[in-house]
Amino acid sequence: MTNSTSPATGMRAGRRWGSPLRGRAALGVLMLPLLLVSMDVSVLYFAVPALSADLEPSGTQQLWIFDIYAFVLAGLLMTMGSLGDRIGHRRLLLIGAAAFGTASLVAAYADSAETLIAARAVLGIGGATLMPSTMAMLRTMFTDPAQRAKAIGLWSGVMTAGIALGSVMSGVLVEYFWWGSVFLVNLPAMVLLLALGPVLLPESKNPSPGRFDWLSVPLSMAAVLPVIYGLKEIPSEGWNVRYVLSITVGLLFAALFVHRQRTAAAPMISPALFRGRGFAPSVALNLLCAFGVFGSAYFTTQYLQSVLDKSALEAALWALLPSVPIGAAAPIATQLVQNGVNRAYVVTAGFLISASGFGLLALAGTDSMVLVLVGCAVLAVGGVAVMSQIMDLAMGTAPVERAGAASSLMETGTEFGGALGMAVLGSIGTAVYRHEIPDSAPDVARETLGGALAVADRIPGLAAVAREAFTSGMQGAAIAGAAVLAGAAVLAAVTLRRVRVRESTRVPEPDKVLA
């Protein structure tokens, strides 16, 4: 697809870009930045001690080094998705790749905490341009619904796997090199994208986008950032008034943002997107899926390290095992839908599979590594199956000229859902943990499992009690997570049962790129 969305133009684009070899090469080029952007969410997990010793950041600076990437990424997704619809997704992708690569180089050789924080912020800006652009380009490159479904399934699997791979790569690189090497791995992929993108990737944009709504930019950031901030802090700090106020302020700005979109002549997120049957349910179901999949990570990583007493690298390597079956989840779900199974049934089954994964976590004891890993794998498999199908549904019903806005809205929902899952499930687990810890235990032990283990050598039996309490908290949170996902399964069955994808622009695809 070029700058027009007419069938004739789309046909020419299909013939130019649709040959199997070029199509696979273009798909590979698109998946590389997506993998790295998702890896950068977790790539500092094991690098923080080394960079802290080198740069000596304050406690506040260390928090910003770790969190600013995700904050900026979440805050700018909607802006960048809408901007791509206006200036062209390939152009924005290449601009983002240049920014991401440059910021990675600066971060690798940062000589102060301030420099590293600034570089991580620019990485977040670059990531916000790359994620919606890759999805929007899949929407325009693969006009055949079956081909697009396979490509989106791959997109979902790569994004989920990247988060798991980031922490492992961090541990390996820091073990053998210096902490800055975790950023240098971005450079070859970005150079490859800049070199091959103009040759392999077609340009696509809205031919009549209207004026860019600059007022919506600060409104969207003011809506997203305070909510994400509050939700991220609640699991560790509790329902502090400051965090509740932060969420409240964000929700107020969200109401103003919605009002702006409904009244502006050329809104950032057009209300017309929600007129497509199936788009609104897809946004809600995507958020609920992220709630379960990412919310569970709050417990499983701590369980491997603190309950089973694994080293950080050992825990990361074991945590990688559940991601192995993820690669089959999306293709199987896609094949079922293409073979005539109602998408509602596939999504419902995916939610129930994820709920059963939580059910396995609810049965775990203090020495149940295999059960926990199997539960994580089952949870992730169901989640990826759900995400691939509802993402395909959302992108299939969204107009091609608004593909960037549609993808950014779905990805923002993923960020919200993940943060909400960690906040709610983390709070439930923490409440159970504190209830189980004896009143005679020191205050630091009653706060967190890490605090209890830090003073356990002075109090006989405290470590075992704290590990048992944490496991009980994980069981309680798992029961709650299973209930939420079971409810999502019912919602999917009801809202998607009669939904069929009606392409806003159907263009014959002469070559089967992913056949």
Secondary structure, DSSP 8 states (H G I E B T S, - for coil): --S--SHHHHHHHHHHH-SHHHHHHHHHHHHHHHHHHHHTTTTTTTTHHHHHHHH---HHHHHHHHHHHHHHHHHHHHHHHHHHHHH-HHHHHHHHHHHHHHHHHHHHT--SHHHHHHHHHHHHHHHHHHHHHHHHHHHHH--SHHHHHHHHHHHHHHHHHHHHHHHHHHHHHHHHS-TTHHHHTHHHHHHHHHHHHHHH------SS--S--TTHHHHHHHHHHHHHHHHHHHHHH-S-HHHHHHHHHHHHHHHHHHHHHHH-SS-SS-GGGGGSTTHHHHHHHHHHHHHHHHHTHHHHHHIIIIIS---HHHHHHHHHGGGTTHHHHHHHHHHHHHTT--HHHHHHHHHHHHHHHHHHHHT--TT-HHHHHHHHHHHHHHHHHHHHHHHHHHHHHS-GGGHHHHHHHHHHHHHHHHHHHHHHHHHHHHHHHHHHS-TTS-HHHHH-HHHHHHHGGGSTTHHHHHHHHHHHHHHHHHHHHHHHHHHHHHHHHHHHTT-----SS----SS-TT-
